[in-house]
Amino acid sequence: MNTFECIYNEVCLIPKGRVASYGYIACRVGNPRLSRVVGYALHVNPRPGDIPCHRVVMKDGGLTSAFAFGGENEQRRLLEQEGITFLPDGRVDMERFALRL
């Protein structure tokens, strides 16, 4: 299985109502230095309806303006639909919603 497939498999394991950071996914695929590769893989997500790339956020809970399928406003909308709340500064409340290694 190639790196992108491993990334997509890990992202599919993020349950509704939870998020993971790019670094978390990188660690789960075996290399904590692959955060940027995770971002690129999600940007070219071949199955946006099946691979929930909107559940991957920056380590501080920030959303990325490069969200490939409609921008950060769409990412926020999708996360809010799943019950995820945001801090006053617009970041995901990582204490409540982030998966931990």
Secondary structure as the mmCIF struct_conf table of DSSP 4:
data_model
#
loop_
_struct_conf.conf_type_id
_struct_conf.id
_struct_conf.beg_label_comp_id
_struct_conf.beg_label_asym_id
_struct_conf.beg_label_seq_id
_struct_conf.end_label_comp_id
_struct_conf.end_label_asym_id
_struct_conf.end_label_seq_id
HELX_RH_AL_P HELX_RH_AL_P1 THR A 3 CYS A 12
TURN_TY1_P TURN_TY1_P1 LEU A 13 LEU A 13
BEND BEND1 ILE A 14 ILE A 14
HELX_LH_PP_P HELX_LH_PP_P1 PRO A 15 PRO A 15
TURN_TY1_P TURN_TY1_P2 LYS A 16 GLY A 17
STRN STRN1 VAL A 19 VAL A 19
STRN STRN2 ALA A 20 SER A 21
HELX_RH_AL_P HELX_RH_AL_P2 TYR A 22 ARG A 28
TURN_TY1_P TURN_TY1_P3 VAL A 29 GLY A 30
TURN_TY1_P TURN_TY1_P4 PRO A 32 ARG A 33
HELX_RH_AL_P HELX_RH_AL_P3 SER A 35 HIS A 43
TURN_TY1_P TURN_TY1_P5 VAL A 44 VAL A 44
BEND BEND2 PRO A 46 PRO A 46
TURN_TY1_P TURN_TY1_P6 PRO A 48 ASP A 50
BEND BEND3 ILE A 51 ILE A 51
HELX_RH_3T_P HELX_RH_3T_P1 CYS A 53 ARG A 55
STRN STRN3 VAL A 56 VAL A 57
TURN_TY1_P TURN_TY1_P7 LYS A 59 ASP A 60
BEND BEND4 GLY A 61 GLY A 61
HELX_LH_PP_P HELX_LH_PP_P2 GLY A 62 THR A 64
TURN_TY1_P TURN_TY1_P8 SER A 65 ALA A 66
TURN_TY1_P TURN_TY1_P9 ALA A 68 GLY A 70
HELX_RH_AL_P HELX_RH_AL_P4 GLY A 71 GLN A 81
TURN_TY1_P TURN_TY1_P10 GLU A 82 GLY A 83
STRN STRN4 PHE A 86 PHE A 86
TURN_TY1_P TURN_TY1_P11 PRO A 88 ASP A 89
BEND BEND5 GLY A 90 GLY A 90
STRN STRN5 VAL A 92 VAL A 92
HELX_RH_AL_P HELX_RH_AL_P5 MET A 94 PHE A 97
STRN STRN6 ALA A 98 ALA A 98
#
